[in-house]
């Protein structure tokens, strides 16, 4: 049985921001995810993948320094 990504959902990952360690809020609308950190105001578009054991959320690097 293959699982599909949610079309519309919203959740918060506590202390999950890679930049500041703040809470990351993720909203999925029409299958597209947007995340926001209330601490440092980092906005991203994570990639979501559904596996048999859960949801994988990944952030790609936007720039290198």
Buried (B, 14 or more C-beta within 10 A) or exposed (E): EEEEBBEEEEEEBEEBBEEBEBBBBBEBEEEEBEBBBEEEEBEBEBEBEEEEEEBEBEBEEEEEE
